[in-house]
């Protein structure tokens, strides 16, 4: 049967830089992509009409760069073809192939299997003499090239054109490139199914590309500028206007720098960038004074209470409740022991006035 010369391991590691990939079981791949396997019998295309060979699926891992720019990859297949010496008859001369005597040309045999005393099971098996073909050639009359098998193995190189904008799990058919056999008139297809590999910087979201970027608090408040190496090697200089504020978790877009649309490559999505702001661990007193001059002052909450009676609580890094009894303490432990104060990382250390 048709087999790919790719490494049988399925996944990212199966694709080397020269475009090699991995084969998949036809049943597995068609169960996944076509909702069931069409290979219930020896041949596909049941019903009336000419017999058609079965389709064979192969997974081709591709990078995001391949899908962005387009690539041509070569796939080496070993396929089954009719023997050119005997024309697929399996015999040295025409007319020497006769009906199989063991199965009477049916290709199957009925055998009885003893299950127990008085219990017999009738089973249908492929005829071992003609291998289910219904005809056989005397050993002395068999073709020397195919040894009476009617077919030989042939290496075939397919050029797979990965077009710009193609997607994960998109199928590329090669009609008639499946296995050949004397009993079928139309060979099946070889179907390549693209498998997008995970990228280290970008994530594809439809026609958009998505990435994350960590910036400093200074950049978030005063404006930012940073380079991005795109999938085609171009360097984009992403920047905001001076004084433009970037908020935590905010997503900004660079239009027309996303993925190209398949068969309309000049129509591109956006490059989306989500920002994470790296906050400083601590600020000096002088820095606080400088910030107080330029940043708006916090709004004081008007509440009817006596400030002298309020309990002052300092906030700390939170510790999960399950860890509170494992020796995690914040603030002054000795004061906690003496005053019966809070332990653990509940969130605040309270001091009674």
Secondary structure, 3 states (H helix, E strand, C coil): CCEECCCCCCCHHHCCCCCCCEECCHHHHHHHHCCCCCCCCCCECCCCCCCECCCEEEEEEECHHHHHHCEEEEEEEEEEEECCCCCCCCECCCCCEEECCCCCCCCEEEEEEEEECCEEEEEEEECCCCCCCCEEECHHHECCCCCCCCEEEEEEEEEEEECCCCCCCCEEEECCCCCCCCCCCECCCEEEEEEECCCCCCEEECCEEEEEEEEEHHHHHHCCEEEEECCCCCEEEEECCCCCCCCCCCEEEECCCCCEECCEEEEECCEEEEEEEECCCCCCHHHHHHHHHHCCCCCCCCCCCCHHHCCEEEECCCCCHHHCCCCCCCCCHHHHHHHCCCCCCCCEEEECC
